[in-house]
């Protein structure tokens, strides 16, 4: 099942990550907020993960879409869970 070499996806992933870090640095210098750096880095890592899985496992369009839907639902649930945890913390 793992017949792909993933050579192109690693190069694309590194390129996307470098571009994203440049955008993150720009937004940090402009707005001085750290969360934007983390947000941009996580999006670029997500894109890299999808390209990598698509190449290594040689996924068809339907499997790629299924992977995207599953990971989106998972991240929404994790985000909702952590947002509730952060909102219940009382900082004095």
C-alpha positions in Angstrom: 0.0 0.0 0.0 2.9 2.4 0.7 4.4 2.5 -2.8 4.9 6.3 -3.2 8.3 7.9 -2.7 7.0 11.2 -1.3 10.0 13.1 -2.8 7.9 15.8 -4.3 5.6 16.2 -1.3 8.6 16.8 1.1 9.9 19.5 -1.2 6.5 21.1 -1.5 6.0 20.8 2.3 9.3 22.5 3.0 8.5 25.3 0.5 5.0 25.9 2.0 6.4 25.9 5.5 9.1 28.5 4.5 6.5 30.7 2.8 4.2 30.4 5.8 7.0 31.3 8.3 7.8 34.4 6.2 4.1 35.4 6.3 4.0 34.7 10.1 7.1 36.9 10.7 5.5 39.7 8.7 2.2 39.5 10.6 4.1 39.3 13.9 6.1 42.4 13.1 3.0 44.2 11.9 0.5 43.2 14.7 2.8 41.9 17.4 0.7 38.9 18.2 2.1 35.4 18.6 -1.0 33.4 17.9 -0.9 34.4 14.3 2.5 32.7 13.9 1.1 29.5 15.5 -2.0 29.6 13.3 0.0 30.1 10.0 2.5 27.4 11.0 -0.3 24.9 11.8 -2.1 25.5 8.5 1.2 24.9 6.6 1.9 21.8 8.5 -1.7 20.6 7.8 -1.2 21.2 4.1 2.1 19.3 4.1 0.5 16.4 6.0 -2.3 16.0 3.4 0.2 16.2 0.5 2.5 13.7 2.2 -0.4 11.2 3.0 -1.7 11.6 -0.6 1.7 10.7 -2.1 2.9 8.0 0.3 -0.4 6.1 0.4 -1.3 6.9 -3.2 -4.8 8.0 -2.2 -7.5 8.6 -4.8 -9.7 11.8 -4.7 -12.3 10.2 -2.5 -9.8 9.1 0.1 -8.1 12.5 0.1 -11.5 14.1 0.7 -12.3 11.6 3.4 -9.0 12.3 5.1 -9.7 16.1 4.9 -13.2 15.7 6.3 -12.1 13.4 9.1 -9.2 15.7 10.1 -11.4 18.8 10.0 -14.0 17.2 12.2 -11.3 16.0 14.6 -9.6 19.5 14.8 -13.0 21.1 15.4 -13.7 18.8 18.3 -10.3 19.3 19.8 -10.6 23.0 19.4 -14.0 23.1 21.0 -12.7 20.9 23.9 -9.7 23.2 24.5 -11.7 26.4 24.2 -14.0 25.1 27.0 -11.0 24.2 29.1 -9.4 27.6 28.6 -12.7 29.4 29.3 -13.1 27.5 32.6 -9.7 28.5 33.9 -9.8 31.4 36.3 -6.8 33.6 36.1 -6.4 35.9 39.1 
